[in-house]
């Protein structure tokens, strides 16, 4: 994931200045893809694994997005991420 050019995902953030800054899309991509690789597809289960499993915690770099944030990321950015992964 670190070697992929994720400029399409990075461009989505733009210059948003309201509220807290969003979680890094690169980190969210890593967590989501890793979850798929180990058979965890549910946003709630990914959230639980972020609290319990070392692999998820390392990829999230200590961040703990809740299940709604994970679900929103999947809904909004999965098509972009799928397009990037097809090229690999």
MOFENNOR-V227850 format. One record per residue. N is the residue number from 0. RES is the residue in three letters. SS is DSSP state (~ for helix, > for strand, _ for the rest). PHI is phi in whole degrees, 0 to 359 (999 if undefined). PSI is psi in whole degrees, 0 to 359 (NA if undefined). Layout:
((N | RES | SS | PHI | PSI) (N | RES | SS | PHI | PSI))
This chain:
((0 | UNK | _ | 999 | 327) (1 | UNK | _ | 291 | 335) (2 | UNK | _ | 270 | 351) (3 | UNK | _ | 284 | 146) (4 | UNK | _ | 273 | 101) (5 | UNK | _ | 260 | 36) (6 | UNK | ~ | 297 | 330) (7 | UNK | ~ | 296 | 323) (8 | UNK | ~ | 284 | 320) (9 | UNK | ~ | 294 | 329) (10 | UNK | ~ | 291 | 338) (11 | UNK | ~ | 293 | 326) (12 | UNK | ~ | 298 | 318) (13 | UNK | _ | 60 | 217) (14 | UNK | _ | 248 | 45) (15 | UNK | _ | 294 | 126) (16 | UNK | _ | 241 | 358) (17 | UNK | _ | 276 | 141) (18 | UNK | _ | 63 | 199) (19 | UNK | _ | 287 | 149) (20 | UNK | _ | 294 | 146) (21 | UNK | _ | 289 | 162) (22 | UNK | _ | 297 | 148) (23 | UNK | _ | 297 | 130) (24 | UNK | ~ | 295 | 329) (25 | UNK | ~ | 296 | 317) (26 | UNK | ~ | 294 | 317) (27 | UNK | ~ | 297 | 322) (28 | UNK | ~ | 297 | 316) (29 | UNK | ~ | 300 | 314) (30 | UNK | ~ | 296 | 316) (31 | UNK | ~ | 293 | 314) (32 | UNK | ~ | 295 | 319) (33 | UNK | ~ | 297 | 318) (34 | UNK | ~ | 301 | 316) (35 | UNK | ~ | 297 | 320) (36 | UNK | ~ | 294 | 326) (37 | UNK | _ | 262 | 8) (38 | UNK | _ | 85 | 22) (39 | UNK | _ | 251 | 108) (40 | UNK | _ | 253 | 336) (41 | UNK | _ | 283 | 137) (42 | UNK | ~ | 298 | 322) (43 | UNK | ~ | 293 | 322) (44 | UNK | ~ | 289 | 324) (45 | UNK | ~ | 297 | 317) (46 | UNK | ~ | 302 | 317) (47 | UNK | ~ | 296 | 318) (48 | UNK | ~ | 294 | 329) (49 | UNK | ~ | 297 | 334) (50 | UNK | ~ | 270 | 335) (51 | UNK | ~ | 250 | 320) (52 | UNK | _ | 265 | 132) (53 | UNK | ~ | 297 | 319) (54 | UNK | ~ | 302 | 315) (55 | UNK | ~ | 295 | 318) (56 | UNK | ~ | 294 | 323) (57 | UNK | ~ | 295 | 314) (58 | UNK | ~ | 295 | 327) (59 | UNK | _ | 277 | 355) (60 | UNK | _ | 54 | 41) (61 | UNK | _ | 83 | 356) (62 | UNK | _ | 281 | 155) (63 | UNK | _ | 223 | 73) (64 | UNK | _ | 294 | 145) (65 | UNK | _ | 278 | 173) (66 | UNK | ~ | 297 | 328) (67 | UNK | ~ | 292 | 321) (68 | UNK | ~ | 296 | 318) (69 | UNK | ~ | 295 | 315) (70 | UNK | ~ | 296 | 318) (71 | UNK | ~ | 295 | 319) (72 | UNK | ~ | 299 | 315) (73 | UNK | ~ | 299 | 316) (74 | UNK | ~ | 294 | 319) (75 | UNK | ~ | 273 | 326) (76 | UNK | ~ | 242 | 359) (77 | UNK | ~ | 294 | 323) (78 | UNK | ~ | 296 | 318) (79 | UNK | ~ | 296 | 316) (80 | UNK | ~ | 294 | 320) (81 | UNK | ~ | 298 | 321) (82 | UNK | ~ | 297 | 323) (83 | UNK | ~ | 290 | 321) (84 | UNK | ~ | 287 | 333) (85 | UNK | ~ | 293 | 330) (86 | UNK | _ | 284 | 346) (87 | UNK | _ | 284 | NA))
